[in-house]
């Protein structure tokens, strides 16, 4: 079994009970954005470390809301 990247782990790329291709796409793209910033966030000497960490959290949050928007059932 291949270890997930930080982004894949944070957005839960393996969890998609709806089987939605749209959900998969949102999660993959978000994971890529998080992974792009991971090295900066881990380098505490980098002036943008905190900003990268905050951005990663907001990307994760945005992905959760996007998945909710995609999978929201109508109010019947």
C-alpha positions as CSV (number, residue, x, y, z in Angstrom):
1,X,0.0,0.0,0.0
2,X,1.4,3.4,-1.0
3,X,1.5,6.1,1.7
4,X,-0.7,9.1,0.9
5,X,0.7,12.5,0.5
6,X,-0.1,15.1,3.2
7,X,-2.7,16.7,0.9
8,X,-4.3,13.3,0.0
9,X,-4.5,12.4,3.7
10,X,-5.9,15.8,4.7
11,X,-8.7,15.8,2.1
12,X,-9.4,12.1,2.4
13,X,-9.0,11.1,-1.2
14,X,-10.0,7.5,-0.4
15,X,-13.3,8.5,1.1
16,X,-16.1,9.2,-1.5
17,X,-19.2,7.1,-0.6
18,X,-21.1,8.9,-3.4
19,X,-18.7,7.7,-6.0
20,X,-18.9,11.2,-7.6
21,X,-16.2,12.1,-10.2
22,X,-16.7,15.8,-9.2
23,X,-15.8,15.0,-5.6
24,X,-12.7,13.0,-6.8
25,X,-11.7,16.0,-8.9
26,X,-12.1,18.5,-6.0
27,X,-10.1,16.3,-3.6
28,X,-7.3,15.6,-6.1
29,X,-6.9,19.3,-7.0
30,X,-7.0,20.4,-3.4
31,X,-4.5,17.7,-2.4
32,X,-2.1,19.0,-5.1
33,X,-2.4,22.6,-3.7
34,X,-1.7,21.4,-0.2
35,X,1.2,19.3,-1.3
36,X,2.7,22.3,-3.2
37,X,2.8,24.3,0.1
38,X,3.9,21.5,2.4
39,X,7.7,22.0,2.1
40,X,7.3,25.7,2.8
41,X,5.1,25.1,5.9
42,X,7.6,22.6,7.3
43,X,10.5,25.0,7.0
44,X,10.2,27.2,10.1
45,X,13.0,29.4,8.9
46,X,11.0,30.3,5.7
47,X,9.3,33.7,6.0
48,X,6.2,32.2,4.4
49,X,5.9,29.1,6.7
50,X,3.0,30.3,8.7
51,X,1.1,31.7,5.6
52,X,1.6,28.3,3.9
53,X,0.2,26.5,6.9
54,X,-2.8,28.8,7.1
55,X,-3.4,28.4,3.3
56,X,-3.2,24.6,3.7
57,X,-5.9,24.7,6.4
58,X,-8.1,27.0,4.3
59,X,-7.7,24.7,1.2
60,X,-8.8,21.7,3.3
61,X,-11.8,23.7,4.6
62,X,-12.8,24.8,1.2
63,X,-12.6,21.2,-0.1
64,X,-15.0,20.1,2.6
65,X,-17.5,22.8,1.7
66,X,-17.1,22.0,-2.0
67,X,-17.8,18.3,-1.4
68,X,-20.9,19.3,0.6
69,X,-22.1,21.5,-2.2
70,X,-21.6,18.8,-4.8
71,X,-23.3,16.1,-2.7
72,X,-26.1,18.1,-1.0
73,X,-29.5,16.4,-1.5
74,X,-32.5,18.5,-2.3
75,X,-34.8,19.4,0.6
76,X,-37.9,17.3,-0.1
